[in-house]
Amino acid sequence: MNTFHPQIIALAGNPNSGKTTLFNALTGMRQKVGNYPGVTVEKKEGKFFLENNEITLLDLPGTYSLTPRSPDEKITADILLGKSEFVDTPQAIVCVVDANNLERNLFLASQIIDLQIPVVVALTMLDNAENSGVEIDAHRLSALLGVPVVEVNALQKFGLEKLKKALLHLHQQKNILRLWKMPEPVEKSCEEIQKVLEQEYRYSSPVAFFESLRLLSSDTFQSNGNETSNGTVKKIVESNYQKLELFEIDRHAVAIESRYAWIQSLCIHVLKVQKTAETISDKLDRIFTHKIFGFVVFFLLMGIMFQSIFAWSNYPMELIDNGVQFLASNIRQSVPSGDFQDLLVNGVLSGVGAVIMFLPQILFLFFFLGILEDSGYMSRAAFIMDKLMSRFGLHGKSFIPLLSSFACAIPGIMSTRTIENTQDRLATILVAPLMSCSARLPVYTLMVAAFVPSVMLFGIISLPAIVIISLYLVGVFFALTLAAVFKKTILKSAASFFIMELPPYRIPSWKTVGMYMWERAMHFLQRAGTIILGVSIILWFLATYPKLEHATPSERLEHSFVGKAGHLIEPIIQPLGFDWKIGIGMMGSLLQREVFVSTMGTIYNIQTSDNNSSLLQKMQNDIDTRTGEKIFTPLVAICLMVYYVLAMQCMSTIAVTRRETNGWKWPLVQFGYMTVLAYSVTFAVHFVGTFFDF
């Protein structure tokens, strides 16, 4: 038998069907993550080998059908239907089917089979199905579908070689009779429209059939896309609307009902369901989705996460800091004194090193988030939060984007594309940056480490961890409050319903979690090696020139370009308790929040010749020569953290908001209200703290 050698294979399937786990198992570390051209939908592709041929594997966004309701689903539909301008149509498809939800997953699988692209069905979640008393006859399912069906368990590497073998022996599935049928009048209507589409648009027969179904089932012809511009197509479609009305056929639902009727008849032959005792998932859900205990578990998990981040990251952070100091010492010994040495030590190393030191905390944060996501808990968290979110006017689907924003607001804003209501989506986009992202963590940690004593409360949680959790809760409080304000004023809309699938609980894949951490670490280091490095070099130049001879380092810093700029804005930020040096850090961090830390590292290394003190010690001991008082106090640290919780200090987020909202109106609203909010609340905190002599 001749082998089949596709160059591009697509991986398609329902959300939570095990698609990503299979993708990771096949490609390993040979992956590339980016965005599809023109849209901010994540694009994942990887490489794997079939015999000696390197194959590109596309991990398409999860979808329930090829009739898209959101932009990410449209990406999948366009690629499989050959409509994408940027991605070639795959020569083969691996359709991932969740064995525990066979009937629903076969809807998409049958649509893909109708396209007559060579396809292999990968049957996943077999262990969950078995625990639920579900048995599937894979051989008979293969015979009835007319395509190979392979049982796989990606975590245990079961079935992967069999899947590759099935791909090697695929043949072009042309002119295969469609396995399901609709009522005769609908079949004839589809044939008429199909012929016109083939003639007018040169569609292949399978794609023309799919488009004919879409046109027939649409509410209004005007919403159907490019075909509406063709008068011939429009005339035929409207004529068939009238024909089906005469037969009293519901053209909106007839294709879906017919397909499901066939799927149900198929499942009778291949599916056996036995009643089983209550599963572990059911027992866990009684706790995790409980209206009271669910919240207790959620906040307990958050407490454990932040406590562990601090407890586990101290030692590796010290190692990185010692490594930076060791490298700086070697540079001082090997590079002659002068501007070049000063640039390397006080510019590059002080700036970049001050940020890289927090890499362990970033890794631990994504370690916990990866486990919560891969275990299936995230959907439970969204479920219990739905009622709370609805009280503030937000859709239940807003929870996942907001939770994602704890890692980074950019993917959080991108993931709002799953929210169908435009007003709900805009409200979520506007408040997503208020969730404390990982870029804020270095700022929080720097302030907490310097001014919050490391004491244990109740013997289970440290005061620094409580402070950090409080900052996250402040962001959540203002996000929900402002969402309610937006939904009652500029973004009014009717209430919408929330439906979310609860995937089965799974033991997290350490490989998947590890790759998740690796991707985020590389992203963090890439920023440190590009934006933060560039800002550190520019800042060093501005903090060094023009040079003032026969002056102390502190006097030289005040006389420099950046010193003069800091003094210029000092009157604006002085009511918040900030001096001109903090103002420099705030200006620099408009690009990215963590730049504040690198800016402080550069400024304090230039200001003092003390090479033995850490950045924390230099900040703690810094005295304002004008007043004789310390620059940084616990109150100033609190004000800084509050400001960074609420301020929009990220140009990348503004750029993504502009891209997602197709204009500058909402990014400007977002930047404006967050700046005013941050200034007002910080001013109030400083005023109250000063009044009570904190």
DRENRO-825572 format. One record per atom (N, C-alpha, C): residue in one letter; x, y, z. Coordinates in steps of 0.1 Angstrom, whole numbers, plus 5000, padded with zeros to 4 digits. Example, Ala and Ser with C-alpha at 12.3 -4.5 7.8 and 13.67 -1.06 7.14 Angstrom:
<recs>
A513249435078A512349555078A513249675078S512849785071S513749895071S512950005079
</recs>
This chain:
<recs>
M500949885000M500050005000M500950125000N500650224991N501450344990N501150435003T502250495007T502150585019T501750725014F501150795024F500650925021F501551025028H502051135021H503051225027H502451365027P501651405036P501151545037P502251625043Q502251755039Q503151855044Q502651935056I501351955056I500652025066I499451945071I499351915084I498251845090I497651935101A496351945101A495652025111A495151945122L495151995134L494651925146L493352005150A492251945148A490952015151A490151935161G489252005168G488451945178G487652035187N486751985195N486052065204N486952125215P486652235222P487352275234P487352165244N488452155252N488552055263N488451915258S488851885246S488751745241S490151675242G491151745247G492551685248G493351715236K492951815228K493651855216K495051905219T495151995228T496452055231T497451955237T496951865245T497851755251T498351675240L497551635230L497951555219L498951635210F498751765208F499651845201F501051855208N501051865221N502351875228N503051735227A502251625228A502851495228A503551465214L502851515203L503351485190L504551575186T504551705191T505551795186T506651825197G506451785209G507451815220G507751965220M509051995220M509552135221M509652195207R509252125197R509352175183R508152255180Q507852365187Q506652445186Q506952585184K506052655178K506152805176K504752865179V504752965187V503453025191V503453175187G502453215180G502253355176G500853385174N500553485166N499153515162N498953505148Y497653475144Y497353465130Y497453605124P497953625112P498053765106P496753835106G496753965111G495554045111G494654025123V494853925131V493953905143V494853855155T494353885167T495053845179T494553715184V494353615176V494053475180V495353395179E495553325190E496853245191E496953145180K498153135174K498453045164K499552955169K499352825170K500352725175K500652625163E501852615160E502252515151E503552445155G503652325152G504852245156G505252145145K506352085147K506951985138K506951845144F506651745136F506951615140F507251525127F507651405129F508151325117F507151215115L506851195102L506251065097L507250995088E507750885093E508950825087E510050925087N510550965075N511651055075N511151195070N509951215070N509351345065N508951435076E509451555076E509051655087E507751715083I506751705092I505351755090I505151875099T504451975093T503952085101T502552055106L502452065120L501152035126L500552165131L499352205127L498652325131L497652285142D497752355154D496852335164D495752435163L494652405157L493552505154L492752535167P492252665168P491452695179P490252605180G489952565193G488852475195G487452535190T486652445185T485352485180T484352375181Y483052405182Y482052305182Y481452275169S481652365159S481152335145S481952425136L481752405123L482352495113L481552615109T480452635117T479652755116T480052845127P481052935125P481653005137P480753115143R480953135156R480253235164R481253335169S482453305169S483553395175S484753405165P485553505167P486753515157P487653395158D487853335169D488753215170D488153095163E486853075164E486152975156E486252995141K486153125138K486253165123K487553125117I488653135125I489953095120I489952955116T489452865125T489352725122T488552695110A487352755109A486452725098A487152775085D487752895085D488352945072D489452855067I490352805077I491452725073I490952585067L489952525074L489552395069L488652405056L488052525054L487252545042L488052605031G489352625033G490252675023G490052825020K489552895030K489253045028K490353135034S491253075041S492253155048S493253215038E493553345039E494553405030E495953385034F496153335047F497453335053F497953195056V497053095056V497452955059V496952865048D497852785043D497452685033D496452585038T495552535030T494652435034T495352305037P495152245049P495852125053P495552005043Q496651925041Q496351805033Q495751685041A495751705054A495151595062A494651665075I493751595082I493251645095I493251535105V493651575117V493451485129V492351545137C491151485136C490051535144C489951465157V490151545168V490151495182V488751485187V488351365191V487051335196V487151285211D486451355220D486351325234D485351205235A485951085239A485150965241A484050985251N484251075261N483251085271N482051175267N482251245255N481151325249N481051295234L480851165231L480951125217L479951195208E478751195212E477651245204E477951395200R478251475210R478451615207R479751635198N480751565201N482051575193N481951525179L481051425177L480851375163L480251475154F479551575159F478951685151F480051755143L481051795149L482251865142L482951755134A483151635139A483851535131A483151505118S481751495118S481051465106S481151585096Q481151705101Q481351825092Q482751815085I483751775093I485051765087I485151655077I484551545080I484551435071I483851475058D482751555059D482051605047D482951685037L483951745043L484851825034L485751735025Q485751605027Q486551515019Q488051545019I488551595030I489951605032I490351475040P491451415037P491851295044P491851315059V491251235067V491051265081V491251135089V491851145101V491951045111V491251095124V490351015129V489751055142V490550995153A491051085162A491751055174A490851045186L490550935191L489650915202L490350935216T490051045223T490751075235T489851065247M490451095259M489751085272M489150945275L489850845271L489350705272L489250675287D490150715295D490150685309D488950745316N488650875312N487450935318N486150865314A486150825301A484950755296A484750625304E485850555306E485750425313E485250445327N485750555334N485350575347N483850615348S483350665337S481950705336S481050595331G481650475329G480850365324G480650365309V481450435301V481250455287V482150355280E481650275271E482450195262E482150225248I483250235239I483050265225I483750165217D483050115207D483650015197D484250095186A485650115188A486350205179A486350145165H486450015163H486549945150H485149965142R484049955150R482849975143R482550115140L483050205149L482850355146L483650385134S484850335132S485650355120S484950315107A484350195108A483550135097A482350225093L481650275103L480450355100L480850495096L481950555100L482350685096L483050685083G483750565080G484450555067G485850615068V486350645080V487650695082V488350625094P489650625095P490350555106P490050625119V489850535129V489650585143V490650525152V491450605159V492550555167V492350605181E492450505190E492350535204E493750585209V493750705216V495050765220V494950805235N496050805242N496150865255N497550935254A497451065251A498651145249A499551155261L498951155273L499851165285L500651035287Q500050925283Q500850795285Q501450745272K501450835262K502050805249K501350685242F500150645247F499450535241F498750575228G498950495217G498350515205G498950615195L500050685200L500650785191L501250725178E501950615180E502550545168E501550495159K500450445165K499350395156K498650515149L498550625155L498050745149L498950785137K500250785139K501150825128K501050725117K500950595120K500750495110K499550515102A498450555109A497150575102A497350695092L498050795096L498250915088L499050875075L500050785077L500850745066L500050675055H499050605059H498250525050H496950585046L496750715048L495550785044L495550795028H494350795023H494250815008H493150925006Q493250994995Q492351094992Q490951044993Q490151105001Q488751055003Q487851134994K487951114981K487151184971K485851104968N484751184965N483551124960N482951024969I483151044982I482550954992I481151004994L480150904994L478750944996L478550995010R477851105011R477551165024R476651065032L477051045045L476450935053L475150975059W474851105060W473551155066W472751225056K471451225058K470551285048K469551375055M469051475047M468051565051M466751535043P465651595047P464351575039P464651615025E463951545016E464151565001E464051704997P463151785001P463051924996P464352005000V464951975012V466152045016V467351995008E467351865005E468451814997E468451884983K467251894977K467151954964K467552104964S467152174975S467552314976S469052324977C469652244985C471152244986C471852214973E471252124966E471952084953E471852214943E470752284943E470652394934E471652504938I471652534951I472652644955I474052594953Q474352464956Q475652414955Q476152434940K475352404931K475752414917K476152554913V475252644918V475552794915V476852834921L477152794934L478352834941L479552774934E479452654929E480552584921E480852664909Q479852714902Q480052784889Q480552924892E479952994901E480253134903E481553164911Y481853074920Y482953094929Y484052984928R483852894919R484852784917R485052704930Y484052704939Y484152624951Y484252474948S484952394955S484952254954S483552204958S483252084954S481852034957S481652024972P482551974980P482251964995P482152105001V482952204997V482852335003V481552404998A481252384986A479952444980A478752384988F478752254991F477652194999F477552265013F478752275019F478752335033F478252475032E478652555022E478152695021E476652705018S476152605010S474752605007S473952585020L474452495029L473752475042L473752605050R474952665050R475052795057R474052895052L473952915039L473153015033L471652985036L471252855035L469852815038L469452835052S470352815061S469952825076S470152965082S470653055074S470853195079S469553265081D469553355092D468353435095D468053535084T469053605080T468853705069T469953685059F469553695046F470553665036F471653765036Q471453885041Q472453995041Q473553965050S473453875059S474553845069S475453735065N475253685052N475953565049N477353575043G477853695041G479253705037G479453745023N480553705016N480853745003N479853704992E479153594994E478153544984E477053644982T476853734992T475653824990T475853924979S477053944975S477354044964S476953984950N476653854950N476353794937N474853784935G474353854925G472853854923G472253714920T473053634912T472553494909T472353414921V473453414930V473353334942V472153384951K472053514952K471053574960K469653524955K469453534942K468153494937K467753354939I468753264938I468553114940I468253094955V468953154964V468853134978V467453174982E467053294978E465753354982E464553264977S464753214965S463753124959S463553004967N464752944972N464652824980N464152854994Y464352974999Y463653015012Y462152995011Q461553045000Q460153034998Q459652884996K460452804989K460152664987K460052595000L460952615009L461052545021L459852595030E459452715029E458352765037E457052695033L456952665020L455752595015L455652455021F456752395023F456852265029F456852265044E456752385050E456752405064E457952345071I459052365065I460352305070I461152425077D461552395089D462352495096D463752485091R464052575081R465352575075R466552605084H466252675095H467252715105H467852595112A466952495114A467352385123A467452245116V466952235104V466752105097V468052035095A469152105091A470452045089A471051995102I470952075112I471452035125I470751915130E469351915130E468551805134E468851675127S468951695114S469251575105S470551515108R471551595110R472951545113R472951475127Y472251535137Y472251475150Y471451345150A470351345142A469651215141A470451105136W471351135126W472251035121W473250995131I473851095139I474851065149I474250985160Q472951015164Q472350935174Q472150785170S471750765157S471550625152S472950555152L474050635149L475350575148L475750535162C475550625172C475950595186C475250465192I474050435187I473350315192I474250195189H474950195178H475750075173H477150075180V477650185184V479050185188V479250225203L478150275209L478250335223L477450245233K478150215243K477450145254K477750215267V476650255274V476750335286V476250255298Q477050235308Q476550165320Q476450255331K475450235339K475250325351K476350295361T477050395365T478150375375T477850455388A478550425398A478450495410A478950635408E478750725418E479150865417E480650865415T481150935405T482550945401T483251045411I484551035410I485351135418I485151275414S484951295401S484651425396S483351485402D482351395402D481051435408D481251475423K482051395430K482251425444K483051555446L484051575437L484851705438L483951825435D483151805425D482251915421D481251965431R480851865440R479951905451R480652005460I481952005461I482752095469I483152215461F483852195450F484452305442F483352395436T482152345433T481152435427T480052465437H480252445450H479352475460H479252625462K478052675465K477952825465K478652885477I479052805487I479852865498I481252805498F481352665499F482652595499F483452625487G482752655475G483552675463G484352805464F483852905471F484553025473F485753005483V485452925493V486452895504V487652825497V487352725489V488452655482V489252745473F488452835465F489152925456F490153015463F489653085474F490553175481F491653105489L491352975493L492452895499L493552865489L493152825477L494052795466L494952925463M494253035462M495053165460M496053195471G495653165483G496553195495G497753095494I497452975491I498552875490I499552915479M498952955468M499752995456M500653105459F500153215465F501053335468F502053305479Q501553225489Q502553195500Q503653115495S503353015486S504352935480S505353005471I504753105464I505553185455I506653255463F506353315475F507353375483F508253285490A507653175495A508453075503A509553005494W509152975482W509952895473W510952975464S510653105462S511453175453S512553255459N512653265473N513653345479N515053295475Y515353165477Y516653115474Y517153135460P516253095450P516753115436P516953265433M516053345439M516253495437M517553545442E517953495454E519253525460E520453475451L520253355445L521353305436L521453395424I520353435418I520453525406I521053655410D520653715421D521253845426D522753835428N523153725435N524553695437N525353685424G524653615414G525353595401G525553735394V524553825395V524653955389V525754035395Q525854025409Q526854095416Q528254045413F528353915411F529653845408F530053895394L529053895385L529453945371L529854085371A529154175379A529454315380A530954335385S531254255395S532554255401S533654225391N533454115383N534354075373N534554185362I533454245359I533554355349I534354475354R534154505367R534954615372R536454585372Q536754455374Q538154415375Q538854405361S538054365351S538554335338S538454455328V537454545330V537254655321V537754785327P538554855320P539054985326P537955075330S538355155341S537355255346S537055355335G535755395335G535355495325G533955475321D533455545311D532055535307D531655395303F532455325296F532055195291F531855095303Q532755095313Q532555015324Q531255055332D531055185333D529955245340D528655195333L528655205319L527455155311L527155015314L528154925314L527954785316L527454755330V528054815340V527754785354V526454855358N526454995357N525355075362N524155085353G524455055340G523355065330G522754925328V523554845321V522954715316V522754615328L523754595336L523554495346L522554535357S522654665361S521854715372S520354715368G520154755355G518754755350G518154615347V518854545339V518354405335V518354315347G519454315355G519654225366G518554245377A518154375379A517154405389A515854335385V515554315372V514254255368V514454105367I515554055361I515753915360I515653845373M516053915384M516053855397M514653795401F513553855395F512253815398F511753705389L512553645381L512153535372L511653415380P512253375391P511653265399P510253285403Q509853405407Q508453425411Q507553415399I507953465388I507153455375I506953315372L508053235373L507953085370L506953015379F507053045392F506152985402F504753025400L504553155396L503153195393L502553115382F503353105371F502753025359F502752875362F503552825371F503452685375F502152655381F501752745390F500452725397F499252745387L499352845379L498252875369L498152765359G499352705355G499352595346G498652475352I498952445364I498352325371I496752345372L496352465376L494952495378L494152485365E494852525354E494252515341E494152375335D495252305336D495352175331D494552065339S494352095351S493552005360S492052015357G491652115351G490152135348G489552225359Y490352285368Y489752365379Y489252495374M489952555364M489552695359M488152705356S487552605349S486152615345S485252615358R485652545368R484852545380R484952685387A486052745386A486252875392A485352975385A485252965371A484353045363A482953025367F482552895369F481252865372F480752925385I481552915396I481152975409I481153125409M481953185400M482053325399M480953395390D480253315383D479253365374D478253455381K477753405392K476653475399K477253605404L478453605409L479053725414L479353825403M479753775391M480053855380M478853925375S477753845375S476453905369S475954015377R476254015390R475754135399R476454265395F477654245389F478354365384F478154395369G477254325363G476954345349G477854275339L478654185344L479654115335L479053985332H479353935320H479053805315H479853705323G479353585325G480153475331G481353445323K481353455310K482453425302K483553525304S483253635311S484353745314S485353685324F484953585332F485853545343F487153495337I487153405327I488353345322I489353455316P488853555308P489653665304P490253745316L489453765326L489953845338L490953765346L490653635347L491653545354L492953535346S492853525333S494053525324S494853655326S494153765328S494853885330S495753895342F495553805352F496553795363F497853755358A497953685347A499253655341A499653765332C498753805323C499053925314C497753975308A497554105308A496354155303A496154135288I497254115281I497254105266I496453975262P496853855266P496053735263P494653745269G494553815281G493253825287G492253905278I492754015272I491954095263I491654015250M492653945246M492453865233M491453755235S491353695247S490453595250S488953635251T488753775252T487353825252T486653795239R487353745229R486753725216R485653615217T485653535228T484653425230T483353485235I483353615239I482153675244I481353735232E480153685230E479453725218E478853865219N478353905231N477754035233N478854145232T478754235223T479754345221T479954425233Q478854465240Q478954555252Q479654475263D479254355265D479954275276D481454265273R481754245260R483154225256R483954355259L483354465255L484054595257L484254625272A483254595280A483354615295A484454535300T484554405296T485654315300T487054375296I487154415283I488354475278I488854595287L487854685290L488254805297L488754775311V488254675318V488654655332V489754545333A490054475322A491054365323A492354405328P492854525324P494254575329P494254605344L493054605351L493054625365L493454505373M493354385367M493854265373M495354265374S495954245385S497354255387S498054145379C498754185368C499454095360C500854065365S501553975359S502853925363S503854035363A503654135354A504654255353A504654335365R503454335372R503454415385R504154345396L504254215395L504854135406L506254185410P507154215401P508454265406P508354395414V507354485410V507254605417V506654575431Y505654495432Y505054455445Y506154395454T506854295448T507854225456T508954315461L509454405453L510454505457L510054585468M508854635468M508354725479M508054635491V507454515490V507154435501V508454385508A509454345500A510654295506A511354405513A511254535509A511954645515A511254695528F509954685528F509154755539F508154675546V507954555543V506954465550V507754355557P507654355570P508454255578P507954105575S508854015573S508553875570S508153805583V506953825587V506453745599V505253665595M505153555602M504053455600M502853495608L501653495602L500453515609L499653385611F499253365623F498453235626F499253115623G500553135621G501453015618G501352955605I500553015595I500252945583I500553035571I500553165572I500753255561I501553375565S502353425556S503253535560S502553665557L503053775564L502453905561L502753955547P503953935541P504153975527P503153905518A502853775520A501853715511A500453775513I500053815525I498753875527I498754015520V499854085521V499954215514V499754195499I500454105493I500354075479I498854035475I498253945483I496953905480I495954025481S496254115491S495354225492S495454315480L496654335474L496754415462L496054355450Y496054225449Y495254155439Y493754175441L493354175453L491954195456L491554335454V492454435456V492154575453V491854585438G492654525430G492454525416G491154465412V490854355418V489554285415V488354375419F488454435431F487354515436F487054635426F488154705422F487954815413F487454775399A487954655394A487554605381A486054575381L485554505391L484154475392L483254595394T483754685402T482954815405T482854895392L483954915385L483954995373L483254925362A483254795361A482554715351A481054745353A480554755366A479154785369A478854925365V479755015367V479455155363V479355165347F480355095340F480255105326F479055035320K478554925326K477454855321K476154935324K476155025334K474955105337K474955235329T476055265323T476155405316T476455385302I477755385298I478155385284I478055255277L477855145284L477855015278L476554935282K475455005282K474154935285K473854825275S473354715280S472854605271S472054505280A471254425273A470454325280A471254225286A470754165297A471454055303A471553935294S472753865294S472953745286S473153625294F472953505288F473053385296F474453325295F474853255305F476253195306F476153045305I476752985295I476752835294I478252805292M478752715301M480152675300M480252525303E481052455295E481252315297E482252295308L481952205317L482852165328L483652045323P484952055320P485651945315P485951855327P486251725324P486551635335P487851675342Y487951635355Y489251665362Y490351575356R491451625355R492651545350R493851565359I494651465359I495951485365I496751575356P497251685361P498051775351P499151715345S499351745332S500551695325S501751785328W502751725334W503851805338W504651855326K504551785315K505151835303K504451965298T503051955298T502252075294T502552195303V502552165316V502752275326V504252335324G505152235321G506552285319G506752365307M506052325296M506052405284M505452545285Y504352545293Y503652675296Y504552765304M505352715314M506252795321M507452835312W507852745303W508952775294W508652895285E507452885279E506952995270E506953125277R506353125289R506253255296R507553305301A508453215305A509853255309A510553315298M510453255286M511153305274M510553445270H509253455272H508653585269H509153695279F509253655291F509753755302F511253785299L512053685296L513453715293L513653785280Q512753765270Q512853835258Q512653985260R511654015269R511454155272R512554215280A513154135289A514354185296A515554215287G515654125277G516754145268G516554235256T515354295255T515054385245T514654525250I513354535255I512854655259I513554705272I513654625282I514254665294I515754695292L516454615284L517854645281L517954775274G517054805264G517154935257G516855045266V515855035274V515455145284V516655165293S517255055298S518355075308S519555145302I519855125289I520955185282I520655335280I519455365275I518955505273I518955575287L518455515297L518355575310L519755605316W520655515314W522055535319W522655665312F522455675299F522955795292F522255915297L520955915299L520256035304L520556065318A520955965326A521355985340A522756015342T523556005331T525056035332T525456165326Y524656205316Y525056335309Y523956435311P524256565310P525656625309P526456605322K527656575321K528456545333K528756675340L528756665354L529056775363L530356735370E531456805367E532756775373E532856815387H533656745395H533956775409H532656775417A531756685415A530456675423A530256535428T529456515438T529056385443T528256315432P528156175433P527256105424P525856155424S525356185437S523956235438S523756365431E524756455432E524656585425E524656565410R525556475406R525656455391R524256405386L523656315394L522356255389L521356365388E521256455398E520256565398E520556655386H521756675382H522156765372H521956705358S521756575357S521656505344S520256535337F520156495325F518956505317F517756445325V517956325330V516856255336V516556315350G517556375357G517356435369G516456565367K516756635357K516056765354K514556725351A514356615343A513056575339A512256535352G512956465361G512356415373G511856535382H512756635383H512356755391H511256835384L511156825371L510056895363L508756835367I508656705368I507356645371I507056625386E508056655394E507956635408E506756705415P506456825411P505256895417P503956815414I503856745403I502656675399I502456545408I503556485411I503456355419I503756375434Q504156495438Q504456515452Q503256495461P502056525457P500856505465P500656355468L501256265460L501156125462L502256065471G503156155475G504256115484G505456075477F505556095463F506656055455F507656165452D508856135452D509956235448D510256215434W511256295429W511656305415W512256175410K512956095419K513555975415K512455865412I511455865420I510255775418I509555815405G509555945403G508856005391G509555955378I510955945379I511655885367I511255745365G511155665375G510755525374G509355515368M508455605372M507055605367M507055635352M507855735348M507955765334M508455655326G509555585330G510055475323G509155355322S508355335332S507455225333S506155235325L506055355318L504855365309L504955265298L506155215295L506255115285L505854975290Q506454945302Q506154815309Q506354845323R505454785332R505454815346R506754775353E507354655348E508554605355E509754695352V509654785342V510754885340V511054965352F510054985360F510255065373F511355005381V511454875382V512454805390V513854835384S513854815370S515154835364S515654975364T514655065364T515055215365T515555245379M514955195389M515455215403M516855155404G517055035398G518454975399G519455055392T519155115381T520155205374T520355335381I519355395386I519455525393I520255515406Y519955405414Y520655395427Y522055345425N522355275414N523755235412N524555355407I523955445399I524655565395I524755665406Q523755675415Q523755775426Q524855745436T525055615439T526055575450T527155495444S528255505451S529455425447S529555305456D528555275464D528555165473D528155035465N529154955463N528954835455N528554715463N528554725476N528254615485N526854605490S526154715488S524754715492S523754675481S522654615485S521754575475S520754685471L519954675461L519054775457L518054805469L517654705476L516754715487L517354805498Q518654775501Q519254855512Q519455005507K519855025495K519955155490K518655235490M517555175487M516255235488M515955265502Q516155175511Q515755185525Q516555305532N517755325527N518655425534N518755555526D517955575516D518055695508D517455805515I518155915516I517656035524I517556155514D516456225516D516156345508D517056455514T517956505506T518956615511T518256745515R517056765509R516356885512R515656885525T515056765529T514256765541T514956675552G515956595548G516656515558G515756385561E514656365554E513756255557E514056145546K513656025550K513855905540K512855925528I513455885517I512655895504I511555785505F511955665508F511055545508F510655515523T509455515525T508855475538T507755375536P507355305546P506255215544P504955275537L504655405541L503555465535L503855495520V505055535516V505355555502V505255425494A505755315501A505755185494A504255145492I503355165502I501955135500I501355215488C501655345488C501155435478C501655385464L502955355463L503455305450L502755175446M502555085455M501854955451M500454985447V499755075454V498355105450V498355175436Y499255265434Y499355335421Y499555225410Y500455135412Y500755035401Y499654935400V498754915410V497654825409V496654885399L496455025399L495355085392L495855155379A497055195377A497555275366A497755185354M497455245342M497755175329M499255205325Q500155115329Q501555135327Q502055035317C501355025305C501754915296C501254955282M502155005273M501855045260M501354925251S501854805254S501454685246S499954655248T499554675261T498054655263T497254755256I497654875256I496954985248I496854945233A497954895228A498054865214A497054745211V496954645220V496054535218V494654585219T494354675229T492954725230T492554795217R493454875212R493154945199R492854845188R493654735188R493454635177R492154565179E491854535191E490654455194E489354535192T489454675194T488254755193T488254835180N489254815172N489254885158N489255035159G489955095168G490055235169G490755285181W490855415183W491555475194W490655515205K489355515203K488355565213K488455495226W488355355226W488355285238W489755275245P490855265237P492155265244P492355405251L491855515245L492055645252L491155645265V489955595264V489055585275V489755505286Q490255395282Q490955295292Q492155365299F493055425291F494155495296F493755615305G492755685301G492355805308G491755775322Y490755675322Y490055655334Y491055585344M491955495339M492855425348M493855525354T494355625346T495255725352T494655815362V493455855360V492655935369V492455855382L491955735380L491655645391L492955625400A494055585393A495255565401A495755685409Y495655805403Y496155925409Y495155955421S493855945419S492955985429S493055895441V493055765439V493055665450V494455675457T495555685450T496855705457T496855825465F496355935460F496356065467F495556045480A494355975480A493555945491A494355865502V494955765497V495755675506V496855755513H497555835505H498655915511H498156015521F496956075518F496356175526F495956115540V495255995539V494855935551V496055885559G497055825552G498255775559G499055885566T499056005560T499756115566T498956175577F497656175576F496756235586F496956145599F497056015598F497255925609F498655905613D499555975606D501055965609D501555825608F501155755596F501555615595F503055605591
</recs>
